[in-house]
C-alpha cells in the first residue's frame, strides 16, 4: 500500500509542476504582449492641444476679447512654452478676413510631415488635428477661425527641466 501512495504523490507533483509552468508561461506571455503593444497617441495628443487652444481662444461662439495677432499664446492660454517648442508640437491659429491674423508656435516642419502622412501610410509621422470654427468678433463680424494642432509625441513622461 505504501508503494502505491508514493507513486501517486510523485504523479501529483508532476502535474503540479506542469500547472505551475502553464500559469507562469501565461503570466510571462501576458506581460510581454502588454509591454510590446504599439500604442500611437499622437492623434489624441493633437486633439487635446486643439481643445486647449480652442477653449482659450473661443468662448460661447465669440473670439475672446484681447486675443489678436500680438497675443502671446503661451501666456494667454497658460501653455508651457518649453514643452510646445521642444520639437514635438506645432500649432497654428488663423483668423480670416479684414484684421485677421496668423499665430504660429512650435516646430513648423511638423505641419508638412503631418500632411505627408495623409497621403502615405507612415507609422512614425506626426499626426495633426484641425477644425474651422465660425466665431463672432468684438465688432459682431462672423469669421472663420482655423486651429491646427500637430503632435509628434511618442508617449511617456514629459520632464520639464524648469
Secondary structure, DSSP 8 states (H G I E B T S, - for coil): -HHHHHHHHHHHHHHHHHHHHHHHHHHHHHHHHHHH-----HHHHHHHHHHHHHHHHEETTEE-TT-STT--HHHHTT--HHHHTTTTEEEEEEE-STT-EEEEEE-THHHHHHHHHHHS--SSS-EEEEEEEEEE-TT--EEEEEEEEEE---SS------
